[in-house]
C-alpha cells in the first residue's frame, strides 16, 4: 500500500538504475531491496514499471536536481488522486536521485533540507507537483493527442451553439482550437484545460453552457436497466398508477440528444418532454 511504501526510507545505491544488466534489459523489474533482483516467484517481487518504459520526473532546487523514475501513463491519474495509484506501480526504482543516469543520489541531509523528510511518498509528491516530467517525443505526442481528444469531447458534450441549440461538431471545435493555437499540456487535468480552451475559442465560435431539464416516462419493466444509467442525474421520480416510472433529470444541453437516445435504447417505449 502507499502507506507501507511511504514508511520506507531511501537507501543508498551503488549504481545507476539506467545502467542495466542483461537481465534488466530483458524486462526484469527493480526490487525495493537495492542490489537484488529476485526471481518472479520470490515474495520480494514487486510490480514496478520497467526501466525501459519509465521516464524521469525532475525537480530543480538549490542548484541541484532531484529525480525519480516514473510510469508516464500514471502521472496524470496520480495528480488527480494520489491514493488511487500505488507507488509500486508508479515508480521504476524505490529511490530519489540527483542524476538517475549517472547513479548519483542525494544524502539524507540533502533530502531533509529540500523536502523536509526522507519519506519516499512525500518526496515523490513534491517532485511530481512542483517539478517536470521528461517525456520522449513519441510519449509526449501520444499523451498530447489523447488529452486533446478528451478536451474536444468534453466541450462538445457540455456546450451548444446558442443559435441552433445543438452541440458543435467535434471537428468544428478542433478547427477552432487550431486557429486559436491552443497548446495542450499532457499533465494538466482535462477540466482545467477545458476552461482555458473555451476562453480562447469563444471569439471564434459561439458557445453556450446551459442545462436542460428532461421529463421521462418509461414502463416499469425497464425500470432497473434505466435506473442504473440515470441514477446520479435524477431530480424527481414517481411511480404512476398504470405502473410506469416517471423521472426528471437535468443535463448539459450538449448531452440532450445523446442522453435521450441512451434511455431509448434501454426503454424503447420511452416518452420524453423538455421542461421550461
Secondary structure per residue as TSV (DSSP state, phi and psi in degrees):
chain	resnum	aa	ss	phi	psi
A	1	X	-	360.0	166.1
A	2	X	H	-62.5	-37.6
A	3	X	H	-63.3	-42.7
A	4	X	H	-64.8	-45.4
A	5	X	H	-64.7	-39.5
A	6	X	H	-68.2	-19.9
A	7	X	H	-78.2	-18.8
A	8	X	S	-75.0	144.1
A	9	X	B	-95.6	161.3
A	10	X	-	-82.4	131.1
A	11	X	-	-109.6	158.0
A	12	X	-	-70.5	149.8
A	13	X	-	-132.1	141.3
A	14	X	S	-91.8	-6.0
A	15	X	S	-147.1	163.3
A	16	X	-	-72.1	139.5
A	17	X	T	-68.9	-18.8
A	18	X	T	-91.8	-3.0
A	19	X	S	-96.4	95.7
A	20	X	-	-97.4	143.9
A	21	X	-	-77.1	173.2
A	22	X	H	-59.4	-41.6
A	23	X	H	-65.6	-35.3
A	24	X	H	-70.2	-36.2
A	25	X	H	-64.3	-26.1
A	26	X	T	-84.8	1.6
A	27	X	T	113.3	4.0
A	28	X	-	-63.9	134.5
A	29	X	-	-87.0	152.4
A	30	X	-	-78.5	137.3
A	31	X	-	-89.7	159.6
A	32	X	S	-60.7	-35.5
A	33	X	S	-75.1	111.1
A	34	X	T	-65.6	139.4
A	35	X	T	78.2	9.2
A	36	X	-	-137.3	120.9
A	37	X	-	-111.2	98.5
A	38	X	-	-73.7	157.4
A	39	X	-	-68.9	161.9
A	40	X	T	-56.5	-26.3
A	41	X	T	-80.7	-10.6
A	42	X	S	-71.7	147.8
A	43	X	T	-71.2	-15.4
A	44	X	T	-83.4	-5.4
A	45	X	-	-65.7	133.3
A	46	X	-	-127.8	157.0
A	47	X	-	-96.5	60.8
A	48	X	-	-79.6	156.0
A	49	X	-	-64.4	144.0
A	50	X	-	-71.5	155.2
A	51	X	T	-62.4	-31.7
A	52	X	T	-64.2	-32.0
A	53	X	T	-95.7	-13.8
A	54	X	E	-77.7	153.8
A	55	X	E	-127.3	165.6
A	56	X	E	-89.6	129.3
A	57	X	E	-104.1	132.1
A	58	X	E	-133.5	136.9
A	59	X	E	-121.9	129.3
A	60	X	E	-107.1	125.2
A	61	X	E	-152.8	135.6
A	62	X	T	60.5	31.5
A	63	X	T	78.1	5.6
A	64	X	E	-122.8	154.4
A	65	X	E	-101.4	144.1
A	66	X	E	-127.1	117.4
A	67	X	E	-123.0	147.0
A	68	X	E	-132.6	157.0
A	69	X	E	-104.6	120.1
A	70	X	E	-129.4	160.5
A	71	X	E	-80.2	114.9
A	72	X	H	-61.0	-27.2
A	73	X	H	-75.0	-15.0
A	74	X	H	-103.6	-3.9
A	75	X	H	-65.0	-46.8
A	76	X	H	-63.6	-48.5
A	77	X	H	-58.2	-37.9
A	78	X	H	-63.8	-42.7
A	79	X	H	-64.6	-32.6
A	80	X	H	-72.6	-40.7
A	81	X	-	-156.0	91.4
A	82	X	G	-54.4	-32.7
A	83	X	G	-71.1	-16.4
A	84	X	G	-84.0	-8.7
A	85	X	S	-121.3	122.2
A	86	X	-	-74.2	141.0
A	87	X	H	-59.5	-35.5
A	88	X	H	-59.5	-33.1
A	89	X	H	-82.0	-35.0
A	90	X	H	-74.6	-39.8
A	91	X	B	-98.9	148.3
A	92	X	S	-92.1	-26.4
A	93	X	S	-140.1	150.0
A	94	X	S	-86.4	62.7
A	95	X	-	-159.1	147.1
A	96	X	-	-108.1	135.9
A	97	X	B	-121.9	152.9
A	98	X	S	-75.8	-42.2
A	99	X	B	-145.8	102.6
A	100	X	T	-63.3	-35.6
A	101	X	T	-69.0	-35.1
A	102	X	T	-90.0	-9.3
A	103	X	T	75.9	22.2
A	104	X	B	-92.2	121.4
A	105	X	-	-120.1	152.7
A	106	X	-	-77.5	157.8
A	107	X	-	-76.2	165.3
A	108	X	H	-61.6	-35.2
A	109	X	H	-62.8	-40.1
A	110	X	H	-64.4	-42.3
A	111	X	H	-62.2	-45.0
A	112	X	H	-63.7	-38.8
A	113	X	H	-64.4	-36.2
A	114	X	H	-91.1	-43.8
A	115	X	H	-103.3	-13.0
A	116	X	S	77.6	8.0
A	117	X	-	-167.0	164.8
A	118	X	-	-108.2	7.4
A	119	X	B	-66.1	123.2
A	120	X	H	-59.5	-47.8
A	121	X	H	-60.3	-39.3
A	122	X	H	-70.1	-38.3
A	123	X	H	-64.3	-44.0
A	124	X	H	-60.0	-45.1
A	125	X	H	-60.1	-43.4
A	126	X	H	-64.7	-42.8
A	127	X	H	-65.3	-43.6
A	128	X	H	-71.6	-34.6
A	129	X	H	-80.1	-36.9
A	130	X	H	-107.1	-11.4
A	131	X	S	-101.9	-156.6
A	132	X	E	-135.4	155.8
A	133	X	E	-107.5	128.0
A	134	X	E	-90.8	93.0
A	135	X	-	-87.1	152.2
A	136	X	-	-73.0	164.3
A	137	X	H	-58.3	-43.8
A	138	X	H	-68.2	-40.3
A	139	X	H	-61.9	-45.7
A	140	X	H	-63.2	-43.2
A	141	X	H	-58.2	-45.9
A	142	X	H	-66.0	-45.5
A	143	X	H	-67.1	-38.4
A	144	X	H	-65.9	-42.3
A	145	X	H	-63.1	-43.9
A	146	X	H	-64.2	-43.1
A	147	X	H	-67.7	-37.7
A	148	X	H	-63.0	-43.5
A	149	X	H	-60.9	-40.8
A	150	X	H	-66.8	-38.6
A	151	X	H	-64.5	-44.6
A	152	X	H	-62.1	-44.0
A	153	X	H	-63.0	-38.6
A	154	X	H	-66.4	-43.7
A	155	X	H	-65.1	-42.5
A	156	X	H	-62.3	-32.0
A	157	X	H	-78.7	-37.4
A	158	X	H	-92.5	-27.2
A	159	X	-	-110.3	157.2
A	160	X	B	-132.0	165.3
A	161	X	B	-82.1	115.2
A	162	X	T	-61.8	-19.3
A	163	X	T	-78.1	-43.9
A	164	X	T	-97.8	-14.3
A	165	X	T	64.4	21.1
A	166	X	B	-118.1	156.7
A	167	X	-	-64.9	149.4
A	168	X	-	-73.2	139.4
A	169	X	-	-60.4	142.4
A	170	X	H	-52.1	-37.3
A	171	X	H	-63.2	-35.6
A	172	X	H	-66.6	-40.0
A	173	X	H	-66.2	-42.7
A	174	X	H	-62.3	-41.8
A	175	X	H	-62.4	-38.7
A	176	X	H	-66.6	-39.6
A	177	X	H	-62.8	-40.1
A	178	X	H	-63.5	-45.0
A	179	X	H	-64.6	-36.1
A	180	X	T	-80.6	-5.8
A	181	X	T	54.6	45.1
A	182	X	-	-69.6	130.1
A	183	X	-	-100.5	122.6
A	184	X	-	-90.0	131.7
A	185	X	-	-99.1	124.7
A	186	X	T	-66.8	-13.9
A	187	X	T	-114.7	-5.7
A	188	X	S	-86.7	131.6
A	189	X	-	-54.1	149.6
A	190	X	H	-56.5	-45.5
A	191	X	H	-60.7	-36.1
A	192	X	H	-70.7	-38.5
A	193	X	H	-73.7	-28.0
A	194	X	H	-60.7	-43.0
A	195	X	H	-60.3	-44.5
A	196	X	H	-66.3	-42.9
A	197	X	H	-62.0	-42.8
A	198	X	H	-61.7	-42.6
A	199	X	H	-59.7	-36.0
A	200	X	H	-79.8	-30.3
A	201	X	H	-99.3	-7.9
A	202	X	T	-57.6	-37.0
A	203	X	T	-68.0	-14.0
A	204	X	T	-100.0	-37.1
A	205	X	S	-136.9	142.7
A	206	X	-	-71.6	131.7
A	207	X	-	-130.3	136.2
A	208	X	B	-132.2	125.8
A	209	X	-	-104.6	89.3
A	210	X	-	-123.7	164.9
A	211	X	E	-116.1	159.5
A	212	X	E	-127.8	148.4
A	213	X	E	-103.3	129.3
A	214	X	E	-120.6	131.0
A	215	X	E	-104.0	123.2
A	216	X	E	-112.7	151.1
A	217	X	E	-136.9	124.6
A	218	X	E	-132.4	162.8
A	219	X	-	-70.5	148.6
A	220	X	G	-58.8	-27.0
A	221	X	G	-67.2	-20.5
A	222	X	G	-99.4	7.0
A	223	X	H	-56.1	-50.8
A	224	X	H	-60.9	-47.8
A	225	X	H	-69.2	-35.4
A	226	X	H	-74.5	-41.4
A	227	X	H	-58.1	-40.0
A	228	X	H	-62.0	-23.8
A	229	X	H	-92.0	-33.7
A	230	X	H	-106.9	-3.0
A	231	X	G	-45.5	-48.0
A	232	X	G	-72.8	-14.3
A	233	X	G	-101.0	-11.1
A	234	X	E	-68.9	125.6
A	235	X	E	-92.9	-43.6
A	236	X	E	-141.9	153.2
A	237	X	E	-152.1	155.3
A	238	X	E	-162.0	150.9
A	239	X	E	-93.2	130.2
A	240	X	-	-89.4	162.4
A	241	X	T	-59.9	-29.7
A	242	X	T	-86.3	5.1
A	243	X	S	93.6	-1.9
A	244	X	-	-76.5	155.7
A	245	X	E	-109.7	127.0
A	246	X	E	-113.4	140.1
A	247	X	E	-152.1	156.8
A	248	X	E	-123.0	137.5
A	249	X	E	-128.0	161.3
A	250	X	E	-126.1	122.4
A	251	X	E	-135.6	159.6
A	252	X	E	-55.9	140.8
A	253	X	G	-57.5	-33.9
A	254	X	G	-66.5	-17.3
A	255	X	G	-93.4	-6.6
A	256	X	H	-54.1	-53.3
A	257	X	H	-62.9	-47.2
A	258	X	H	-64.7	-37.8
A	259	X	H	-64.3	-45.9
A	260	X	H	-61.7	-40.6
A	261	X	H	-64.5	-39.9
A	262	X	H	-65.6	-42.0
A	263	X	H	-64.5	-40.3
A	264	X	H	-62.5	-31.4
A	265	X	H	-66.8	-32.7
A	266	X	H	-91.9	-20.2
A	267	X	-	-140.0	85.1
A	268	X	T	-58.3	-21.8
A	269	X	T	-90.4	14.8
A	270	X	-	-61.8	142.3
A	271	X	E	-120.1	128.8
A	272	X	E	-132.8	145.5
A	273	X	E	-140.6	135.4
A	274	X	E	-84.8	127.9
A	275	X	E	-90.4	152.5
A	276	X	-	-76.0	360.0
